[in-house]
Amino acid sequence: MSNPTPPGWYPVPGTGQERWWDGTAWTDSHRQAGLVNDAVTQTWQVAPGPPPPAPPSFGPPGPPPGRPGRGPLIAVVSVVVVLLAGAVGTVLWALQPDGPKKAGPAPTITVGVSTPAASRPPRSPSPTPDATETDDTSADDTRTSPAPALQLADKAHGWGVPLPDGWTAEPANERATVVEISGQYACEQSESLCLRGQFAIAADSVDAADAQAAAEQAMTDFAAAAFGTLRSHREESAGTLTVAGHEGWAIRWHVEPEQGAAGYAVVAAVPDPDGSGYVILRGGVDDDPKAPDPAVLDDIIQGITTAS
């Protein structure tokens, strides 16, 4: 049985642009050719297959740039998916909201899951030796997390989600309403490309006794999906948080996978604005000098607001 062509950006002949193929059909998302945008050491696996049918005014897509590979933080685009199972695509069209949004209370955001810098365990001094780097991020580990410069519109939940400087928004799909990635590179742990950082919001809410139960179950699934089989993990913090006026529960783990770089995983569960269950927010970064500071995940979550 043949496999479908994986989702991705493909060149539009003669235009200098690329167009997003979501795995089944062409979308309206375009971008300038030559940009890098894929998902933390987490790997992003996609099945090979024949080229998709070309849209009426465009030729068939060319091969995607770069060699496929998989990395430590398996870009759960299963949501952070395979994301949710890690990092799936989010939507660039989300930057241009054009539909009605759910009403919500004024944002009152307090996140109690950040580990103070003084007590946070030191990050690994060097990248994983068996990983071949293609990113140009500085190895200086003294930088602070970048301040978000843009907001993505999560239309499904009526939220505005910060997009940190240097991160890329990916097209949304049936698993994730927002996906943000950083630091794509080739790695030997997988046939797919690896990512240094990822964040996503699940499209479907989950049923659970409470936010804590929802977050704990989601963390178990996400950590393994994003980083691969774990050798061990350490819970760094857990507690209540408020996102756009909705109180939920967040958990932070430091994980040690059997292969690839160690990293940090953060999962939060908050009541869905429509009352249908709990929305799961997932994010991860490698524990590596070339990866984003773990605090950037808190910055994203803390910066989520109710869309006006």
N, C-alpha and C positions, 0 to 999 in steps of 0.2 A: 504494500500500500504506500503510495507516495506521500511525502510530507509537504505541508504548505511552506511557502517562502516566509521566513521570519519577519516580524514587524521591523521597520527601520526606515531610515532616510535614504532615498534613492535619487540619483541625478535626473534632472529634467533636461534632455538634450537641447543644446543651443540657447539655454536661458541663464546658465550660471547659478541655478537654484536647485534645491533638492525638495522632494515631496515625500510626506509620511505615508507609508503603507502599513495598515494596522494588522496585517496578517490575513485579511479577507477582502479588503477593498481600499481604494485610495481615499484619503481624507483631504480636507481643505487646508491643512497645515503646510506651509512652505517655509524655507529658510535659505540663506545664502550658502552656496556650496563650500565645502572645506571646513565647516565647523565640527568640532568634536563634541558629541553628546551621547553618552551611553552611561549605564550605571556602573563600591567600597571594596575592599578586597572581596567583597561579596561577589559571587560570580553571577553572570547573566547568561543563562543557557537558552539557546533557541534551536529548534530543529531545522536541518537543511531541507531544501525542497526545490521544486521547479519555480521559475519566475512567475509572479502574479500577472493576471491580465492587465494590459496597459490601459489607462484611461483614454477617452476619445481623442484628446488633443496632445497626448504625451506618448513618447516612445517607451519601450520596455525599460525597466530599471536596470542599472548596471550593478556590478557586485558591490556590496557594502564595503566601506573603507576599513583597512586594518585586518589583522588576522583574528579569527575568533579565539576566545580563550575563556577560562572560567577562573574565578579567584576566590579568595578567602571569604569575603562577605558575599555570598551568593545573592546577587541582586535579586532578591525575592521579588520578583515581579510576580510571586504566587500569591501580594500586594506587595512588598516592598519587595512582592507580589511576585506574580510569581514573584510579585512582591509578596504579597501577603504571605505569599509564601515567601517577600522581599521587594525588589524594586521594580515595579512595572512602570509603564509609561504614564506620564501625566499629560496634560494638554497645554500646548502653547496657546490654543484658542482660549484657554481659561484666563489669559491676560485680558481678553476682550469680552467680558460678560455681556450676554445679549438676551438672557431669559429671566423670568421672575425668580426671586430668591426667597427662601423661607425667612419669616420674621424671627427675631431672636432677641434676648435681653442684651443690655449694654455689656460690653466686654469687661470682665473683672478677672484678670488672669494672674494666678499665683501658682508657681510650680515648686513643689518641695522635694524634687528628686535629684537636684544637682548636688554633686559632691564638692565641697569647698576645695579650692585649688591646693590649699596647704595639706589637706588630708587625702587627696586623690593619689593613687599609686602612680609612680613614674611610668611614662610610656616607654616602649621599647626604643633603644637608642638607634637602631638601624632597621631598614626594611628587610623583609624576608629574603634570605640569600638566594632562594631558588626562583624568585619572581623577576621577570624581565620588565623593567619600567619603561614606559613610553610617555609618561607625563613629565612636565617640567616644573612641578611644584618644588619650591625650595625645601631643603632638608632641615631648615632651622625650625626647631620645635618650641621656640619661645613666642611665637605669634599668638595673637588673641583671635577669637572667633570673629569672622567678618560680620559687619552689621548688614542686615537685610536691606536691599536697595529696591526690590520690587515686591509686589503682592500678586499672588495667583488667586483667581476666583474659583472657589470650590462651590459650584452651582448646586450640587446635590445637597449640601449641608448648609448653604447660605453663609459661608465663611470666606474671609480673606486670609490667605496663607503666605507668610514671608518667603521670598526666594533669596537666599544669601548670595552675596557677591561671589562670583566664581562658580556658582552652581548652575545647572541647566534644568529647565523644565522639560519633561517628556510627555508625549501624548497620553491622555487618559484612555482607559479601556474598561471592559466590563468588571474588572477586579479592583481598580483604583481610580478615585476621582482626582487625585493630585499625586504626582511623582516628581521628585527632585533628586538629581544625582550629581556626583563630583568625582573627578580623578579617575577616568577610565585608563586601564593599562592592560597589557598582555601578561598572562601568567601561566605557569606550568601546571597549576593544580586543576585546570579545567580546560575544556575545548572552547569555552566562551570567554568573553572579555571580563575582566574583574573591575571592581569599583572601589574607590577609597571612601566614599560616603554615599548614603542614600536616605531618603525619607519618603513616606507615602501614607495616604489616607485610604482605608478600605472603602470600597463602594457599598458593600453590603454590611448592614449592622448584624450583631450577633446577640443571641439570647443568653442570658446568664443571671444568676441569682443577684449579683450586684457588680459594680464596676471593678472591684478587686478581683473577683473570680474571672471576669472577662479578660482582664489584663494578664493575669497569671497564665491562663490557658493560651492566650495569644503569644506571650513571650516564649513559652515552651516550643510552640510551632515555629515562630519567627527566627529564633536564635539558630536552630538547626538548619532551617531553610536558607538563611543568609550566609552563615559561616561554614556550613557543612557539619559532619559528625563532630560533636564536641568531646574533647578529652576531659574538660572540667569547666565550671563556671562559678562566679562569685557574685552574689547579690550585693551591689554597692549601696543601693537605697531603694526605698519604696514608700509611697504615701499619697495623700490626696493632692489634687491639683484642680484648678478651675480653668476651663477653656471657653472663651466667649460666653461666660455666664453659666456654664454647665459644670458642676462638680463631678470629677471622676477620680481615677486612680492611675498612678504611673509607677513603673518599675525600671530600674537600670541594672544591667548585668555587665560584668567583664567576662568575656568568654575566651577559652583556649581551645581552638579546633585541633583535630588530629593532623590536618594539613593546612598550610597557609598561615597568614598573619592572625594574631589575636586581635580582639577588638571590643568595642562597647556597643551594646544593644539597648535601646530604650523603647518601651511600649507603653502607650497610654490608652485607657478606655474611658470614654465619656458618653453620657446619654445622647442618643440621636435627637436632634432638634424636633423631629417629627414624632418622638415617643415610641419608635418601633424597636428599640433595643439599645445596644451600645456600639458606638463608632470606634474603630480601632485605628490608632495612629502608631506607625512603626518607623524606626530609624536606626541606622548603624554607621559606625565609622571604624576604620582599622586603628589598631594601637600601633601607629607607625608615624615617624616624623613627617612623612610626606602626606599623611592623611589630615583632614580637617580636625580642628580641636573638638573633642567630644561635647564641649559646651554649646556648639552650634546647634545641636539637636534641641537643647533647652530653649535656645533663642528662637527657633522656628515655632516650637509649641507655645512658648510664652507670647509670641507675636501674633497668634491667630486671633482674629477679631470677627465680630458679627458684621457681615456685609451690609452696607447701607442701601 
